[in-house]
Amino acid sequence: MKHVFFSGIDGSGKSTQASYLYYHMKLCGVRLHYVWLRWTAFVSYLLYAYAKIMRRNITLSYRGKRFVIHIYWIDKSLRKLYPLTLLTDLFLRYIVSIINAYVRKARIVIFDRYLLDTIVDLVWETREAKFLRSIIGKTAMALISKGIGVVLDADPIVAAKRKDDVLSLKELMIKRRIYEILAKTLDIHVITSTHRTPYQVYVDLIKILTHRELQLCEYRLNRLKD
């Protein structure tokens, strides 16, 4: 079973490209399992309660939506424990997803967001990367290295215009830089999506996946232009 994941800042086009690949592979008759890898709080629940009591969350309303901003970098305990508990929760979700994929006899699991995105979020929210030296941090990095991954890169200004829930351009700029560093460190392909159509981006993606020995029926590719 192969794992294909899409990572990148909000507005870079992860979900669009993941959907393209899912539809394309379906046309090819391949058994798939699609996962949007967000976490559910289990181990982290008590830590979230602590953060609320200590007022480490800021609630904002923007464009009719409610947002909770984590300022965990100002709290030593949260800086140390939050990455460990959050990655533990994500691993639980990951394991359940893989079990479901085996039950469905899927040949390929497509991850819309992956462990890489959570690591970037954690670096931003704690303002440090020491947790990557821990056993759970090293395990996450190892799993990322074993997958077939793509980081979708977009200019933060363009990406912000694509989304209606982006609060901070600075956040996108810093996260983009973190993605660049991690992609280089882990040898992950980067595809730019700025001022390009989803189909143009997908053509580049197909070349990368073919190079990574993922068999695709390219004669179905034109169906995606519509």
C-alpha positions as CSV (number, residue, x, y, z in Angstrom):
1,M,0.0,0.0,0.0
2,K,1.4,3.4,-1.0
3,H,0.8,6.7,0.7
4,V,0.5,9.9,-1.3
5,F,0.3,13.1,0.7
6,F,-0.3,16.8,-0.1
7,S,1.1,19.5,2.1
8,G,1.4,23.3,2.0
9,I,0.1,26.6,3.4
10,D,-3.7,27.3,3.4
11,G,-4.8,28.3,0.0
12,S,-2.0,26.5,-1.8
13,G,-4.4,24.0,-3.4
14,K,-3.9,20.8,-1.4
15,S,-7.5,19.7,-1.5
16,T,-7.9,20.5,-5.2
17,Q,-4.9,18.4,-6.2
18,A,-5.8,15.5,-3.8
19,S,-9.3,15.5,-5.4
20,Y,-7.9,15.5,-8.9
21,L,-5.7,12.5,-8.1
22,Y,-8.5,10.7,-6.4
23,Y,-10.8,11.2,-9.4
24,H,-8.1,10.3,-11.9
25,M,-7.1,7.0,-10.1
26,K,-10.8,6.1,-9.8
27,L,-11.1,6.4,-13.5
28,C,-8.1,4.1,-13.7
29,G,-9.9,1.5,-11.6
30,V,-7.6,1.8,-8.6
31,R,-8.8,1.1,-5.1
32,L,-8.3,4.2,-3.0
33,H,-8.8,5.6,0.5
34,Y,-9.0,9.3,0.9
35,V,-8.0,10.9,4.3
36,W,-8.2,14.5,5.5
37,L,-5.6,14.1,8.2
38,R,-6.7,16.4,10.9
39,W,-6.5,15.4,14.6
40,T,-9.2,14.7,17.1
41,A,-8.3,15.7,20.7
42,F,-7.8,12.6,23.0
43,V,-4.5,13.0,24.8
44,S,-4.5,16.7,24.1
45,Y,-7.9,17.3,25.7
46,L,-6.5,18.1,29.2
47,L,-3.9,20.4,27.7
48,Y,-6.5,22.3,25.8
49,A,-8.4,22.7,29.1
50,Y,-5.2,24.0,30.8
51,A,-4.6,26.5,27.9
52,K,-8.1,27.8,28.3
53,I,-7.8,28.3,32.0
54,M,-4.4,30.0,31.6
55,R,-5.8,32.2,28.8
56,R,-3.4,30.9,26.2
57,N,-6.1,31.1,23.6
58,I,-7.4,34.2,21.9
59,T,-10.9,34.1,20.4
60,L,-11.6,36.4,17.4
61,S,-14.5,36.9,15.1
62,Y,-13.7,37.6,11.4
63,R,-16.1,37.6,8.4
64,G,-18.8,36.1,10.6
65,K,-16.6,33.2,11.7
66,R,-15.1,32.4,15.1
67,F,-11.4,31.7,15.4
68,V,-9.3,30.5,18.3
69,I,-5.7,31.6,18.1
70,H,-3.1,29.6,20.1
71,I,-0.4,31.7,21.8
72,Y,1.3,28.6,23.3
73,W,4.9,29.9,22.8
74,I,4.5,32.1,25.9
75,D,3.9,29.1,28.1
76,K,6.9,26.8,28.9
77,S,4.7,23.8,29.7
78,L,2.7,24.1,26.5
79,R,5.8,24.6,24.4
80,K,7.1,21.3,25.7
81,L,4.0,19.2,26.0
82,Y,1.7,20.3,23.3
83,P,3.7,18.9,20.4
84,L,4.0,15.5,22.1
85,T,0.3,15.2,22.9
86,L,-0.9,16.6,19.5
87,L,1.4,14.2,17.5
88,T,0.2,11.3,19.7
89,D,-3.4,12.2,18.8
90,L,-2.5,12.5,15.2
91,F,-0.8,9.1,15.2
92,L,-4.0,7.6,16.6
93,R,-6.0,9.1,13.8
94,Y,-3.3,7.9,11.3
95,I,-3.4,4.3,12.5
96,V,-7.2,4.2,12.3
97,S,-7.0,5.6,8.7
98,I,-4.5,2.9,7.7
99,I,-6.7,0.2,9.3
100,N,-9.7,1.5,7.3
101,A,-7.6,1.4,4.2
102,Y,-6.6,-2.2,4.7
103,V,-10.2,-3.2,5.4
104,R,-11.2,-1.5,2.1
105,K,-8.3,-3.2,0.4
106,A,-7.0,0.1,-0.9
107,R,-3.9,0.1,-3.0
108,I,-3.2,3.8,-2.4
109,V,-4.1,6.1,0.5
110,I,-4.3,9.8,-0.5
111,F,-3.7,12.2,2.4
112,D,-5.1,15.7,2.1
113,R,-2.8,17.3,4.8
114,Y,-0.3,15.1,6.5
115,L,2.1,14.9,9.4
116,L,4.2,17.5,7.7
117,D,1.4,20.1,8.0
118,T,1.0,19.4,11.7
119,I,4.7,19.8,12.3
120,V,4.6,23.2,10.6
121,D,1.6,24.2,12.7
122,L,3.4,23.2,15.8
123,V,6.6,25.1,15.0
124,W,4.4,28.2,14.4
125,E,2.4,27.8,17.6
126,T,5.3,27.0,19.9
127,R,8.0,29.1,18.0
128,E,10.5,26.2,18.3
129,A,11.3,22.8,16.8
130,K,13.0,21.0,19.7
131,F,10.1,18.5,19.7
132,L,11.5,17.0,16.5
133,R,14.4,15.5,18.5
134,S,11.9,13.5,20.6
135,I,11.1,9.9,19.7
136,I,7.6,10.9,18.5
137,G,9.1,13.7,16.5
138,K,11.6,11.4,14.8
139,T,8.9,8.9,14.1
140,A,6.8,11.5,12.4
141,M,9.7,12.6,10.2
142,A,10.4,9.0,9.3
143,L,6.8,8.4,8.2
144,I,6.9,11.6,6.1
145,S,10.1,10.3,4.4
146,K,8.6,7.0,3.5
147,G,5.5,8.5,1.8
148,I,5.2,10.0,-1.7
149,G,4.8,13.6,-0.9
150,V,4.3,16.9,-2.6
151,V,4.5,20.4,-1.1
152,L,2.3,22.9,-2.9
153,D,3.9,26.3,-2.8
154,A,1.9,29.5,-3.3
155,D,2.6,33.2,-2.8
156,P,1.1,34.1,0.5
157,I,-0.8,37.0,-0.9
158,V,-2.3,34.8,-3.6
159,A,-3.1,32.0,-1.2
160,A,-4.8,34.4,1.2
161,K,-7.1,35.6,-1.6
162,R,-8.2,32.0,-2.2
163,K,-9.4,31.5,1.4
164,D,-11.9,33.4,3.5
165,D,-10.4,32.3,6.9
166,V,-6.8,33.5,6.7
167,L,-6.2,35.9,9.6
168,S,-2.5,36.6,9.2
169,L,-0.4,37.1,6.1
170,K,2.7,37.0,8.4
171,E,1.7,33.5,9.5
172,L,1.5,32.3,5.9
173,M,4.9,33.8,5.1
174,I,6.6,32.1,8.0
175,K,4.9,28.8,7.4
176,R,5.9,28.9,3.8
177,R,9.5,29.3,4.8
178,I,9.2,26.3,7.2
179,Y,7.7,24.2,4.4
180,E,10.6,25.1,2.2
181,I,13.2,24.1,4.8
182,L,11.5,20.8,5.6
183,A,10.9,20.0,2.0
184,K,14.6,20.4,1.3
185,T,15.6,18.5,4.4
186,L,13.3,15.5,3.6
187,D,13.8,15.7,-0.2
188,I,10.1,16.4,-0.9
189,H,9.1,17.7,-4.3
190,V,7.8,21.3,-4.4
191,I,5.3,22.4,-7.0
192,T,4.3,26.1,-7.4
193,S,0.6,26.8,-7.7
194,T,0.8,30.6,-7.9
195,H,-1.0,32.0,-11.0
196,R,-1.4,28.5,-12.5
197,T,-4.6,26.6,-13.2
198,P,-5.2,23.4,-11.1
199,Y,-4.8,21.4,-14.3
200,Q,-1.4,22.8,-15.0
201,V,-0.3,22.0,-11.5
202,Y,-1.7,18.5,-11.8
203,V,0.3,17.8,-15.0
204,D,3.5,18.5,-13.0
205,L,2.2,16.3,-10.2
206,I,1.7,13.4,-12.6
207,K,5.3,13.7,-13.8
208,I,6.5,13.4,-10.2
209,L,4.3,10.5,-9.3
210,T,5.3,8.6,-12.4
211,H,8.9,9.2,-11.5
212,R,8.2,7.7,-8.1
213,E,6.8,4.5,-9.8
214,L,3.1,5.3,-9.2
215,Q,1.3,3.8,-12.2
216,L,-1.3,6.1,-13.8
217,C,-3.4,5.6,-16.8
218,E,-2.5,8.9,-18.5
219,Y,-5.0,8.4,-21.3
220,R,-7.7,9.4,-18.7
221,L,-5.9,12.7,-18.0
222,N,-7.8,14.8,-20.5
223,R,-11.1,14.0,-18.6
224,L,-9.8,16.3,-15.8
225,K,-9.6,19.4,-18.0
226,D,-13.3,19.8,-17.5
